[in-house]
Structures are given as C-alpha cells and as structure tokens.
Amino acid sequence: MLAEDAPRSTRFAARDLQTYIEKMTGAKLAVLSSPSGKGLVKLFVGESEGTRSLNLSTKGLEHGAYQLVSGSDWLAFLGDDTDFVPKEPWAKNNGDRVTGKDQREWEQASGTSFGVPNGGMYKNRERMPADLSREQDERYWNFDERGSFNAVCGFLKQLGVRWYLPGELGEVVPKRDVIALPKLDTIVKPDFPLRQFSVRFGTASAPTTMWMMRLGTRNPYGLMIAHGMHTMTHNEHTLKNHPDWFALYGGKRAIKRGERLNHLCYSNPELFKATVQWARAQVLNKNGPAAEADLQTALAVTSDKRLRSSIIANLGHNRETNLKDEASALIAYRQNFIGKERIGGADEFRSVQQAARILSRQGKHDDALQTLAHIDLDKTNGSWLATTLAFKGDLLVAAKRPDEARVSYRKALAEASLPASVRKVVNISLAELIK
C-alpha cells in the first residue's frame, strides 16, 4: 500500500520490498494505493490514509529513524520521507559554474563576495526510474529523507538479505517458501544523524546509488561541505582583496588562479571573522526548519562564548525572518543579553536591537525601550553607540514621544562614527519631527 502522492524515497521503498519478496519467494506483490480486498495481509509503506486510520504516525522519527509495527493482518514500514527541495540559488548544471552565474547569484543572495559553497550540488540528483516517476524529468536527491526505505531494508535484513557490494553480485538473498507475518512494534534510531561517504547520485551508477541507499546513508543538508575554506577563498574577489589571508612560504604568497595555492593563514583574525560570516550566510540562506536544526546542532557542540553568541543571534534571525515566529525569536535573542552585566559583543548588540524591534512592531513600546536599555550608553562608544542612539530615536517616535526622539537623534548625529547611510535616514526622520 502506497499513498497516491507518496514522496520519492517511499516509492523506492515499495519497489525494493516488492523486488526482494519476489526474489525470495517468487511471488510478486502488487503495489496499490488502496486495498484490493484480495490479499490476506496489507503492507503499508510510508504514511497514507491506511496508516492514519490505524493512528500510526512518523512523529519523532528523525534522521532516518524508522518504525516497524504490525497488526493481525497488516505490517507498516514508517519513517520520515521528506523530499529535499533546494533553496535558490544553486547551479543547475556545469554551465552555471563555468559562466559564473551561480557565483553572482550566491553573492546577491548571501550579501558576501566569497566563493559559492554549493557549486556542484546538481551532481547530487538523478532522474527517477521510469517506473517510479510521477512527472516529467523528476529527480531524486542524495538529500531526500529515507525513513520508510530504511524500514524496508531493516525488515529485509531480518529475513537474511544483505548488500555487500553494488549490484546483484554483492547481495545475499535467501530463498523462502513462506514469509510469516511477524509481531512487531520496533523503533530503530541511528547513532549519528549524518552518515555519508563520497558518492553523488548524479555521477554514480544506478546499482551504486541503490547500494548507498540500502546502507542507510544520510546527508540532509544540501550543501557541498568538502573543501570548505578553499571554496570560500579561491575566487577573484578574495585573491585580489585579501592576499594576506594566504600563508607565507619563503616570504611569498601564491595567489594566482590556476596554480596550486598556498594554505591559508589560519592565525589571521580577519579570515576567522570572514569564515564565520560565510558559514552564517550558508545557514541563513537555507529554509527555516533546516537552518534551525543546523544551528541547534552547532549550539550543542560549541563551548566558545563568542561563537555561541553568534549562533544564538542567528537562531533569533532565522526564527524571525524565515520561520516568522517572533515569540521564539525573542527567546533566542534574550539569551544573548538577559542576566549579563554588560553588553559588549557585536552579536549581543544585534540581539538587543532585534528584540527591541520585534517588541516595537508588536506595539509594546515601553518593553522595547526597556529592552534597548540593556545597552549601557554611558559605557558604549563607536558605531554601536551611534547606531543605538539612532535606533532609540526610532523607538521613541513609534512610542509617540517626539521630544525625546529629537534628543536621541541629535546625539546620534553628533557621533562621528554614525554610518553615512544611517546618518541620511536620521536627518530625514529629524526633519519630519521638526515640521
């Protein structure tokens, strides 16, 4: 039994179950979307109306986990089968890379001039087999979730099936006259959420692709993560503007494209900050749920205070802008300043201002100003002082306190470090108040 709108990997799961039952017993099971009334046992592959009628759910089955559960006349194979949907921009083919199209689109989307991180992502998809395809030129991805497929493979392993190599030469399939309906209520959870090796669906053979899937591999992130800082730095902009990011060998730096370039100068603090910015751009350019998962994972394994502050600020940003969940965004932002004696880091300043901005949008103007007061203006200087004074003026305008807003705007304009773009806006806002 398979849902009419079954995800890609669920269709593969149903086909593998049908294939190996036939190899073992000689009986070819029909793959249907509704009961025929002829069979003695119903096999539910993935979520469907049938599993929902049995109150079965895939909730909690993450990272390729699966459930095998049976009843008096049915057996269900369940897991997360979410189809991967790439977020723009990404190179659709090699032409996009050769022409620089993917680099230009990445720079526009990310706001950085560093190398595009997912240039070869198109190599991780392949055309669906004709017997499984539901639309013209449908593709499946390395990054598709395959929980129900894992459930089918787990069941077949219980029956003695093994896959040691790609293709029929590498498989073991025992012969059976009968396969009895087992009594099962088993949940199998993987030890590691990321399980991969260097096989890309678009460059591997079909037997190798299927073998990789049967091993239970999982790479859900949709980014080319190999050669990370090399990808970031080996582009025209970086080579031209940041030669000092490359290590010195014999007093020289190799920064000419087409040649074997030096290692990076990993002690360069500017390179460190840029790498954090590049990583942040990758995460935030993903869809909200995927970014949330990545950031939570990063937070769980990071002890450095500065990096944790950056991750927390980005959690808030993703929840606010991508997930559209202001309540959860506030929770994240507040972790960066509630209970702290002094706000000093850039991500802490950013968190205070974003939290205040959310509260102001909600009409909670007094709360917004109280939140901004976590920044001690008497102990703050430079551009953060200037921009905070300008932002405080905006909050006071929204709170209909024009006299105080004028004072704050004038203090901001008195700061030489106020960025020119902000200064222009403040002058306009102040002029409106003076009218």
C-alpha positions in Angstrom: 0.0 0.0 0.0 1.4 3.3 -1.1 -0.1 6.8 -0.9 -1.1 8.4 -4.3 1.2 11.3 -3.6 4.0 9.3 -2.0 7.4 11.0 -1.7 10.2 9.8 -3.9 12.0 7.7 -1.4 8.8 6.0 -0.4 8.3 4.8 -4.0 11.8 3.4 -4.0 11.0 1.6 -0.7 7.8 0.0 -2.1 9.7 -1.1 -5.2 12.6 -2.7 -3.1 10.1 -4.5 -0.9 8.3 -5.9 -4.0 11.6 -6.8 -5.7 13.2 -8.7 -2.8 10.0 -10.5 -1.7 9.8 -11.8 -5.3 13.5 -12.8 -5.3 13.0 -14.7 -2.0 9.6 -16.4 -2.7 8.8 -16.0 -6.4 5.6 -14.1 -5.6 5.3 -10.6 -7.0 3.2 -8.3 -4.7 1.0 -5.6 -6.2 1.8 -2.0 -5.3 -1.6 -0.3 -4.8 -2.9 3.0 -3.4 -6.0 1.4 -1.8 -6.8 -2.1 -0.6 -7.9 -4.6 -3.3 -9.8 -6.8 -0.9 -8.0 -9.8 -2.3 -4.8 -10.1 -0.2 -4.6 -11.6 3.3 -2.1 -9.1 4.6 -1.7 -5.4 3.8 1.8 -3.9 3.8 1.8 -0.1 4.4 4.9 1.6 3.0 5.2 5.2 4.3 2.4 7.4 5.6 -1.0 7.0 3.9 -4.7 7.0 4.6 -4.3 3.4 5.7 -1.7 4.2 8.4 -3.6 7.3 9.6 -6.7 5.1 10.0 -4.6 2.9 12.3 -3.4 6.0 14.3 0.2 5.5 13.2 2.5 8.5 12.9 6.1 9.3 11.9 6.3 11.9 14.6 9.7 11.6 16.4 11.3 9.5 13.7 14.2 11.8 12.8 17.5 11.4 11.0 16.4 8.3 9.2 14.9 6.5 12.2 12.1 4.1 11.4 9.3 2.0 12.8 8.2 -1.5 12.0 4.8 -2.2 13.5 2.2 -4.9 12.7 -1.3 -6.0 13.5 -3.5 -9.0 12.9 -3.5 -8.5 9.1 -1.1 -5.7 8.4 2.5 -4.6 8.6 3.7 -0.9 8.4 7.1 0.5 7.4 7.3 4.1 8.6 9.8 6.9 8.7 10.4 10.5 7.6 10.4 10.5 3.8 10.5 14.3 3.2 11.5 15.2 -0.4 14.5 17.6 -0.5 13.7 20.9 -2.1 16.9 23.0 -2.9 16.7 26.7 -2.0 17.9 29.1 -4.6 20.4 29.9 -5.7 22.2 26.8 -6.8 23.9 25.7 -10.0 21.6 23.6 -12.2 24.4 22.3 -14.4 28.1 22.8 -15.1 27.3 25.7 -17.4 26.1 27.8 -14.4 29.5 27.3 -12.8 31.6 28.0 -15.9 29.8 31.2 -16.7 29.9 32.4 -13.1 26.1 32.5 -12.9 26.0 30.6 -9.6 28.7 32.8 -8.1 26.8 36.0 -9.0 23.5 34.7 -7.7 25.2 33.5 -4.5 26.7 36.9 -3.8 23.4 38.6 -4.3 21.5 36.2 -2.0 24.2 36.0 0.7 25.5 39.5 0.8 29.1 38.2 0.7 31.7 38.1 -2.1 33.2 34.8 -1.0 33.1 31.6 -3.1 29.8 29.8 -3.7 29.5 26.9 -1.3 27.3 24.5 -3.3 28.6 24.9 -6.8 28.4 21.1 -7.5 25.1 20.4 -5.8 23.5 19.4 -9.2 25.7 16.3 -9.1 23.7 15.1 -6.1 20.5 14.4 -8.1 19.5 11.9 -10.7 16.4 11.1 -12.8 13.8 8.9 -11.2 13.5 5.5 -12.9 10.7 5.5 -15.4 8.6 3.0 -13.4 8.6 5.3 -10.4 8.5 8.8 -11.9 5.3 10.8 -11.4 6.2 13.8 -13.5 8.4 14.8 -16.4 12.1 14.8 -15.7 11.5 14.1 -12.0 14.7 13.9 -10.0 15.7 12.3 -6.7 18.4 13.6 -4.4 21.1 12.4 -2.0 19.4 14.7 0.4 16.0 13.1 0.4 15.0 11.6 3.7 14.6 7.9 3.5 13.0 6.7 6.8 10.5 4.3 5.2 13.2 3.0 2.9 15.3 2.2 5.9 12.4 0.4 7.5 12.0 -1.8 4.4 15.8 -2.5 4.4 15.7 -3.3 8.2 12.9 -5.8 7.6 14.6 -7.4 4.7 17.8 -7.7 6.9 15.7 -9.6 9.5 14.9 -12.0 6.7 18.6 -12.5 5.9 19.1 -10.1 3.0 22.5 -8.5 2.8 24.1 -5.9 0.5 27.9 -6.2 0.5 28.6 -4.6 -2.9 26.6 -2.7 -5.5 24.6 -4.9 -7.9 23.3 -8.4 -7.7 26.9 -9.8 -7.3 27.2 -8.1 -3.9 23.8 -9.2 -2.5 22.7 -12.2 -0.5 19.0 -13.1 -0.8 17.9 -16.4 0.9 15.1 -18.4 -0.6 11.9 -18.8 1.3 8.7 -20.7 0.7 6.7 -18.6 3.1 7.2 -15.3 4.9 5.1 -15.2 8.1 3.6 -12.0 9.3 5.7 -11.1 12.3 4.6 -9.5 15.5 6.5 -6.2 15.5 6.5 -2.9 17.3 10.1 -1.7 16.8 11.6 1.7 16.5 15.2 1.9 15.3 17.1 5.2 15.8 20.5 5.9 14.2 23.5 6.7 16.4 24.6 9.5 14.1 22.4 12.0 12.2 25.0 12.4 9.4 26.1 9.2 7.6 27.8 9.7 4.3 30.7 8.9 2.1 31.8 10.3 -1.3 29.1 9.1 -3.6 27.0 11.5 -5.6 23.8 10.3 -7.2 24.4 12.2 -10.4 27.8 10.7 -11.0 27.3 7.2 -9.7 25.7 4.2 -11.5 22.2 3.1 -10.5 23.4 0.0 -8.7 25.9 2.1 -6.7 23.2 4.6 -5.8 20.8 1.9 -4.6 23.5 0.2 -2.6 24.3 3.5 -0.9 20.7 4.0 0.0 20.4 0.4 1.3 23.3 1.0 3.6 21.3 3.7 5.3 23.4 6.7 4.4 22.0 10.2 5.1 23.2 13.7 4.1 20.3 16.1 4.6 21.9 19.4 4.4 22.1 20.1 0.7 25.4 21.9 0.8 28.8 21.0 -0.6 30.7 20.8 2.7 34.0 19.4 1.4 36.9 21.8 0.7 35.1 24.5 2.8 37.6 27.3 3.3 39.2 26.5 -0.1 35.9 27.1 -1.7 35.3 30.3 0.2 38.7 31.9 -0.6 39.7 30.7 -4.0 37.8 33.3 -6.1 38.8 36.5 -7.8 37.5 38.8 -5.2 39.3 37.2 -2.3 42.6 36.7 -4.2 42.6 40.4 -5.2 41.4 42.0 -2.0 42.8 39.6 0.7 46.2 38.3 -0.3 47.2 38.4 3.4 44.7 35.5 4.1 47.2 33.2 2.4 50.2 31.8 4.2 53.7 33.0 3.6 56.2 30.4 2.2 59.8 31.7 1.8 58.5 35.3 2.0 56.0 34.8 -0.8 52.2 34.1 -1.1 50.9 32.2 -4.1 47.7 33.9 -5.1 47.5 33.3 -8.8 44.4 31.3 -10.0 45.3 28.2 -12.0 48.3 27.4 -9.8 48.5 25.4 -6.6 47.8 28.0 -4.0 49.2 28.2 -0.5 47.5 27.1 2.6 45.5 29.8 4.3 47.0 31.9 7.2 44.8 30.5 9.9 46.0 32.9 12.5 44.7 35.9 10.6 41.8 37.2 12.8 40.1 38.9 9.7 40.0 35.5 8.0 38.4 34.0 11.1 35.7 36.6 11.2 35.1 36.2 7.4 34.7 32.5 7.8 32.1 32.9 10.5 30.3 35.3 8.2 30.4 32.9 5.3 29.2 30.0 7.4 26.4 32.2 8.7 25.4 33.1 5.2 25.1 29.4 4.3 22.9 28.6 7.2 20.6 31.6 6.8 20.3 31.0 3.1 18.6 27.7 3.8 15.0 27.2 4.6 13.8 27.9 8.2 13.5 24.4 9.6 16.8 23.2 8.2 18.6 26.3 9.5 17.0 25.8 12.9 18.2 22.2 13.0 21.8 23.1 12.0 22.0 26.0 14.4 20.7 23.8 17.3 23.3 21.1 16.5 26.1 23.7 16.3 25.0 25.2 19.7 25.0 21.8 21.3 28.7 21.1 20.4 30.1 24.6 20.8 31.6 25.9 24.1 33.3 29.0 22.9 31.4 32.0 24.2 31.8 34.2 21.2 30.7 31.5 18.7 27.8 30.6 20.9 26.7 34.2 21.0 26.8 34.3 17.2 24.8 31.0 16.9 22.2 32.3 19.3 21.8 35.6 17.3 21.4 33.6 14.1 18.8 31.4 15.8 16.8 34.5 16.5 17.3 35.9 13.0 16.2 32.6 11.4 13.1 32.3 13.6 12.2 36.0 13.0 12.7 36.2 9.2 12.3 32.6 7.9 10.1 30.8 10.4 8.0 34.0 11.1 7.9 33.1 14.8 8.6 36.2 16.8 7.9 34.6 20.1 10.6 32.0 19.6 12.9 34.7 18.1 12.6 36.7 21.3 13.5 33.7 23.4 16.7 33.3 21.3 17.7 36.9 21.3 17.2 37.3 25.0 19.7 34.5 25.7 22.3 36.9 24.5 21.7 39.7 27.0 19.4 38.8 29.8 21.4 38.3 33.0 24.6 39.8 31.6 26.2 42.7 33.4 27.4 44.4 30.2 26.7 44.1 26.5 30.0 44.1 24.6 29.9 41.7 21.7 28.5 42.6 18.2 26.1 39.7 18.3 24.9 40.8 21.8 24.2 44.4 20.5 22.5 42.9 17.4 20.3 40.7 19.6 19.2 43.6 21.9 18.3 45.7 18.9 16.4 43.0 17.1 14.5 42.0 20.3 13.5 45.7 20.8 12.5 46.0 17.1 10.1 43.0 17.5 8.5 44.4 20.6 8.0 47.8 18.9 6.3 46.1 15.9 4.0 44.4 18.4 3.1 47.8 19.9 4.9 47.1 23.1 6.9 50.3 23.0 7.7 50.6 26.7 9.0 47.0 26.7 11.0 47.8 23.6 12.7 50.7 25.2 13.4 48.7 28.4 15.0 46.0 26.3 17.2 48.6 24.5 18.3 49.9 27.9 20.3 46.7 28.3 22.9 48.5 26.3 24.5 50.9 28.7 25.1 54.0 26.5 27.5 55.5 29.1 29.8 52.5 28.6 29.4 52.2 24.8 31.3 54.0 22.1 32.0 54.0 18.4 29.5 52.9 15.8 27.4 50.8 18.3 26.8 53.9 20.4 25.8 55.9 17.3 23.5 53.4 15.8 21.9 52.6 19.2 21.1 56.3 19.7 19.6 56.4 16.2 17.6 53.3 16.8 16.4 54.6 20.2 15.1 57.7 18.3 13.1 55.3 16.1 11.6 53.6 19.1 10.7 56.8 20.7 8.9 58.0 17.5 6.9 54.8 17.4 6.0 55.3 21.1 4.8 58.9 20.2 7.5 60.6 22.3 8.8 63.1 19.8 10.7 65.4 22.1 12.8 62.5 23.5 13.2 61.2 19.9 14.7 64.5 18.8 17.2 64.4 21.6 18.3 60.9 20.7 18.6 61.6 17.0 20.7 64.7 17.7 23.0 62.7 19.9 23.4 60.2 17.2 24.2 62.8 14.6 26.9 64.2 16.9 28.7 60.9 16.8 31.4 60.9 14.0 31.1 57.1 13.7 27.5 57.1 12.6 27.5 55.4 9.2 26.6 57.6 6.3 23.6 55.6 5.3 22.2 55.8 8.8 23.0 59.5 9.1 21.0 60.2 6.0 17.9 58.4 7.4 18.3 60.1 10.8 18.4 63.5 9.2 15.2 62.8 7.3 13.5 61.5 10.5 14.6 64.5 12.5 13.3 66.9 9.8 9.9 65.2 9.9 9.8 65.8 13.7 10.7 69.5 13.4 8.0 70.3 10.9 
